[in-house]
Amino acid sequence: MSTHEPTRTNDARTHEVADPILEIRDAEVVFEMDRGVSRVLDNVSIDIERGEVLGIVGESGSGKSMLASAMLDAVVDPGILSGEITFHPPDGEPVDVLAQDQEGIRELRWEDISMVFQGAMSSFNPTMKVGGHFEETLKAHEYDVEAGMERARELLADLYLEPDRVLDSFAHELSGGMQQRALIALSLVLEPDVLVMDEPTAALDLLMQRSILALLEELKAKYDLTLVFITHDLPLIAELADRLAVMYAFELVEVADSDSILSRAVHPYTRSLLNATPNLDAPLSEMRPIEGSAPDPVNVPEGCSYHPRCPLADEECVSQDPGFRPTHTEDHLAACFHWEEASEAIPFNIEREVNDE
Ligand SMILES: Nc1ncnc2c1ncn2[C@@H]1O[C@H](COP(=O)(O)OP(=O)(O)OP(=O)(O)O)[C@@H](O)[C@H]1O
């Protein structure tokens, strides 16, 4: 059995934004396994603001993909998702995502909230031309195919691809970067309001990753999108994201504006994650991998789940969950009893500008 019960204090006020497009409350995913209950999303609550770029970051296996799947009620069987997920369309009544029937969720998934997964190659059927994927998606959702293909061409051109050539190619005839851009165009063809991307650029080289991020910024402005970008690469996404949510051991541990996280992160895990990330300004000798390993979801430590790896941990951290709390500002939230001591105990390995709002 898991020794860890969901204990995070979820004071709703700490998660509210002025105009939420998605409200996630107490989202939890469990898998009942032979060796115990595997809680791979642990009571996560966060609002996503209409029009923002939210970056969700954390080590591999921290639960980022589970959170993304939860937003679309797309957790794989036999995972059990609970909590409340509310989508607020630009006009119309709020939608209770977890109460939708199959038809409702199918519509919601492409037409309101669309998702791009890692690995474009495996998302395209190798026996169908790229254009066929667009047509199939439009038909399946009963969209006007002619108008939809016009939009497809425009989206492909927005992504600096030659529309006719790409539509008439098989995915394997395109480079990795071209495939990834074609997949982004496909995910936007039904005019969703929210685009969720799970490590969409992980397989690409750094230059291509950066140019795709720049393109996303242009698309976001042109099509009024809200973007949720999931990655393990904190500095990369910090350039694009307005706000960052840091995950550790299947929970959120810190949420704040990107600048605030980069310049004065207060959770010991976030500070160590920043110091562990390769950076052009820091000599390799200054890179500090985080000691210890991430917990097994069947056996998450009691109290603050980061305590076995944390230099600031004391008795309180071992026995009590710190709960989310405002720190420097009302909007810079962290789950740590010792956030005020973190900057001294875990100094950054490079100069990071402090941005006092
Ligand atoms: N089908 C499944 N059955 C049981 N456990 C699963 C299943 N899929 C994922 N998990 C577990 O859920 C936890 C969270 O996985 P998740 O994929 O959300 O992490 P992540 O942060 O997205 O990692 P990565 O960056 O490697 O994709 C992991 O411990 C993983 O082993």
The ligand as an SDF file (V2000), in Angstrom:
LIG
                    3D

 31 33  0  0  0  0  0  0  0  0999 V2000
   -0.2990    3.1250  -18.0950 N   0  0  0  0  0  0  0  0  0  0  0  0
    0.3200    3.3480  -16.9310 C   0  0  0  0  0  0  0  0  0  0  0  0
    0.1630    2.5000  -15.8800 N   0  0  0  0  0  0  0  0  0  0  0  0
    0.7530    2.7500  -14.6900 C   0  0  0  0  0  0  0  0  0  0  0  0
    1.5750    3.7830  -14.4540 N   0  0  0  0  0  0  0  0  0  0  0  0
    1.7830    4.6510  -15.4660 C   0  0  0  0  0  0  0  0  0  0  0  0
    1.1800    4.4860  -16.7510 C   0  0  0  0  0  0  0  0  0  0  0  0
    1.5870    5.5100  -17.5520 N   0  0  0  0  0  0  0  0  0  0  0  0
    2.4270    6.2570  -16.7990 C   0  0  0  0  0  0  0  0  0  0  0  0
    2.5470    5.7500  -15.5540 N   0  0  0  0  0  0  0  0  0  0  0  0
    3.3610    6.3010  -14.4510 C   0  0  0  0  0  0  0  0  0  0  0  0
    2.8840    7.5930  -14.1590 O   0  0  0  0  0  0  0  0  0  0  0  0
    3.9440    8.4080  -13.6820 C   0  0  0  0  0  0  0  0  0  0  0  0
    3.8920    9.7400  -14.3630 C   0  0  0  0  0  0  0  0  0  0  0  0
    4.1580    9.5670  -15.7310 O   0  0  0  0  0  0  0  0  0  0  0  0
    4.1060   10.7580  -16.7690 P   0  0  0  0  0  0  0  0  0  0  0  0
    4.2220   10.1490  -18.1250 O   0  0  0  0  0  0  0  0  0  0  0  0
    2.9450   11.6350  -16.4830 O   0  0  0  0  0  0  0  0  0  0  0  0
    5.4430   11.5540  -16.4210 O   0  0  0  0  0  0  0  0  0  0  0  0
    6.1240   12.7300  -17.2200 P   0  0  0  0  0  0  0  0  0  0  0  0
    6.4960   13.7490  -16.2060 O   0  0  0  0  0  0  0  0  0  0  0  0
    5.2560   13.1640  -18.3360 O   0  0  0  0  0  0  0  0  0  0  0  0
    7.4310   12.0300  -17.7610 O   0  0  0  0  0  0  0  0  0  0  0  0
    8.1670   12.1510  -19.1900 P   0  0  0  0  0  0  0  0  0  0  0  0
    8.7800   13.5140  -19.1990 O   0  0  0  0  0  0  0  0  0  0  0  0
    9.1760   11.0600  -19.1270 O   0  0  0  0  0  0  0  0  0  0  0  0
    7.1010   11.9440  -20.2320 O   0  0  0  0  0  0  0  0  0  0  0  0
    5.2300    7.6250  -13.9250 C   0  0  0  0  0  0  0  0  0  0  0  0
    5.6500    7.0870  -12.6900 O   0  0  0  0  0  0  0  0  0  0  0  0
    4.8020    6.5310  -14.8620 C   0  0  0  0  0  0  0  0  0  0  0  0
    5.5730    5.3550  -14.6460 O   0  0  0  0  0  0  0  0  0  0  0  0
  1  2  1  0
  2  3  1  0
  2  7  2  0
  3  4  2  0
  4  5  1  0
  5  6  2  0
  6  7  1  0
  6 10  1  0
  7  8  1  0
  8  9  2  0
  9 10  1  0
 10 11  1  0
 11 12  1  0
 11 30  1  0
 12 13  1  0
 13 14  1  0
 13 28  1  0
 14 15  1  0
 15 16  1  0
 16 17  2  0
 16 18  1  0
 16 19  1  0
 19 20  1  0
 20 21  2  0
 20 22  1  0
 20 23  1  0
 23 24  1  0
 24 25  2  0
 24 26  1  0
 24 27  1  0
 28 29  1  0
 28 30  1  0
 30 31  1  0
M  END
$$$$
